Amino acid sequence: MNPIRPARAEDAVRAAEILVFCYRLNFYPIFRDDDFYFRELTVPNVAQRLAVAGFPENTLVYDDGAVKGFVTLDGEEIRKLFVEPCLWNGRIGSLLLEAAVSQGGRRLWALEKNAGAIRFYERHGFVLTGRRKPEEDTDEMLAEMARGE
């Protein structure tokens, strides 16, 4: 059975939980913003924002009896790819990325300081394009990556 399926509305809280913990692990050490990461970035707040943003549209989840990760597409752009942190390195992210690519995902933006994410995407055929843009409301930069064919 394929564990990748389209997201459903009832997946929003679980997706929010995964997103919150991934953000704290990956980005808090870079940004060190207690107000954002521990007051604003809560599961209820993120679940509500996901619902307002149209979740579950254009989102796939990895569900083998429990939702363990998700990926969101916006046309050819892969917008979010997050996996339950205790399950990293278990192929869930790879399977979600492959599913996104099979649905037309060809490019994404990664935080330049997130070297682990950049290496992950490079292992899956993405290359840095040289295009950069600032991360909203920060001094950090995002690097564009595109699927090399």
N, C-alpha and C positions, 0 to 999 in steps of 0.2 A: 504494500500500500504506500502511495506517495504521501509523505507527511506535509507537503506544501499545498496550501489551499487558499482561496480568497478569504480575506478577513471578514468577520461579521461584527456588527455593532457591539455584541457582548464581549468581544476581544479587547475593547478599548482600555479597560482597567488593567488587564494583564500587560498590554503593550505599553501603557503608561508606567507601570512598575518597572519593566525592563528598561525603558528609556531613562527613567530617573536614576537608576543605579548605574547604568552605563555612563551617563553624563557625569555623575559624581566621580566615578573611577577614572574616566578618561580626561575630563576637562577641568574638574576642580583643581587638580595640581597645577594647571597652567594659569587659570584665571583667578583663583583664590578669592572668590566673591561669596562670602557667607550669606549675605542677604538673598542672592539669587539661588544658590545651590541648596540652602537649608530652610529657607522661608517660602520662596516663590515656587521652587521646583519640587513640588510634592505630587504624590500620585493622584489625589483628587483634582488638583489644579491642572495637571497635564492631561488627565482623562477628559476633563471638561474642554480643554483647548483642542484635543484631538477630535472630539465630537463636533465642535464648532467648525473645525477645518474640513469636515466632511469624512472623517474616518468612518467606515473602512474603505472608502473608494480608493482604487489604485494601490491597495496594500495586500501583500501576501503574508501569510503566517506559516511558521513551521509548527505543526500540531501533531504530535504522536500520542495524543491522549492529554497533553498539556501544551499550551502555547509557550514555546521556548525562544522564539525570535520572530522578527518581522522585517520586511523591506517595503518601502513605499516608492512608487515611481511617479514622475510628472513628465509625461511624454517620454523622451529619450533620457531624461535625467533621473538618476537614482538619488532620491532625496534623503532617505534614512535607511540604515541597515544596522540593526541592533540585535544582539543575542544575549540571553541570560548570562551574566558574567561567570557563574560557576560552571558553565558549559562551554566556555571558549575553548578553541582548539579541538572541537569534536565534530567538525564538518558541517554544523548547522549553518554557519555564516556562508560557507562555500555553496551549499545547496540553495540558500536563499538568493545569493548573488547570481548563480547560474539560472535560476528561475527568472530573476529580473532581466537578465541579458536575453533570455529566450522570449521575453515579452517586449523587447525593444530597448532596454536600458543600455545606453552606449557611453554615457559620461556621468561624472559626479564631481563634487567639490569636497576636498579633505583638508582639515586643518593642517597646516604645514608642520606644526610641532607634534602631530600625532603620527610619529614615524611607524608605529606598529600597523596602523590602518593603511598607510601608504604601501608598506611592504605586502600586506594582505592583498590589496587590489593589484599590485604589480604581479604577484604570483598567479593572479587570475586573468592576466592579459591586458590590464590597464596600464597606460603610460602617462607620465606627466606631460602636459601639453606646453608648459611654459606660461600659460595664462594664470594670473593671480587676481584676487580681489580681497578687500578687507572683510573680516568677520564683523558683522553688525555690532555696533556699540563697543568695539574693542580695538586694540592696537595690533591684534593678531591677523595673520593672512591665511586665506584659503588658496589651495592649489587645485587647478582643474586637472582631472584625469579622464582619459578617453580610452575606450576599448580599442586596442590595436588589432587589426584583422590580418 
